[in-house]
Amino acid sequence: MVETPEVLTSESPAGALVAAALVKGSKRLERSIAMAVNSEDDAIHQVRVSCRRLRSDLKLFRKLLSGDWAKGLRAELAWLALSCGEARDLEVIAALVRDNAISEDDPDHLATILTTLTVGLERAAARSVEAVTSERTSLLVEDLEVVAAAPALKETASRAAGEVLPQLLESARSTFNEAAEQLKPWSPDDDWHEVRLLAKRVRYAADTSASVLGDEAKEIAVQAARFQELLGQHQDHCAAADALDLLAKEAAAQGDAELSFSLGRLIERHRAARKPLREEFLSLYHRP
């Protein structure tokens, strides 16, 4: 069993930080699941975030972990996060469509679109709650508790955290930088989305490392959060355009040309919103 000191320092073994991160992550997930059971606001989103943070920690510490146990946990965490994804995405899309409405939009068409998105959201939310409260999720939580109590680690995990963590964090930053350097204003949406995920991974890695590395890691986390915020807004508009495009195709198939036209205007609005966000990110990223 890994002995985890009450206060982690740069001299603490790296394995103690691994154990502490897993304990913290599993408790965060349990709290968010309890929120979902109690039908609290933002519960599904918190479950999704908890899963992503745990997956990020397992990714960060992968070179310190012994055996294949983390692979199974990451797969189950990915399943649970995905189960919560549709509801969260529809919630964001509906809010974005509502907030970006203008006086020239047909109010009846806008109401129809928002109603369709809301109905989809309610159905997706019910599926998410079913997954969160399932036996499969209960088994995942049990496995996390067992692993967090005594994670199987390599010998390198006995080295000082202050020696190991900078290398692990730099690896995450390098992966992000390599992808960000390739971005151009005309790069496909998927490329921008991938960089967003990498920025989030850097942020989570820096947050986890901050208890040991201090201000340096905190500054990295703040910078990554700025990148993540911009790219998150970009992804929201991409998702909104894609969702509305599906609705437009359905409207066209049903012979509702007017609704399809209204949807087309909304789609172009969200696609146009990508340009200033891309420019802002590239300016911030390449700033000396």
Secondary structure, 3 states (H helix, E strand, C coil): CCCCCCCCCCCCEHHHHHHHHHHHHHHHHHHHHHHHHCCCCCHHHHHHHHHHHHHHHHHHCHHHECCCHHHHHHHHHHHHHHHHHHHHHHHHHHHHHHHCCCCCCCHHHHHHHHHHHHHHHHHHHHHHHHHHCCHHHHHHHHHHHHHHHCCCECHHHHCEHHHHHHHHHHHHHHHHHHHHHCCCCCCCHHHHHHHHHHHHHHHHHHHHHHHHHCHHHHHHHHHHHHHHHHHHHHHHHHHHHHHHHHHHHHHHHCCCHHHHHHHHHHHHHHHHCHHHHHHHHHHHHCCC
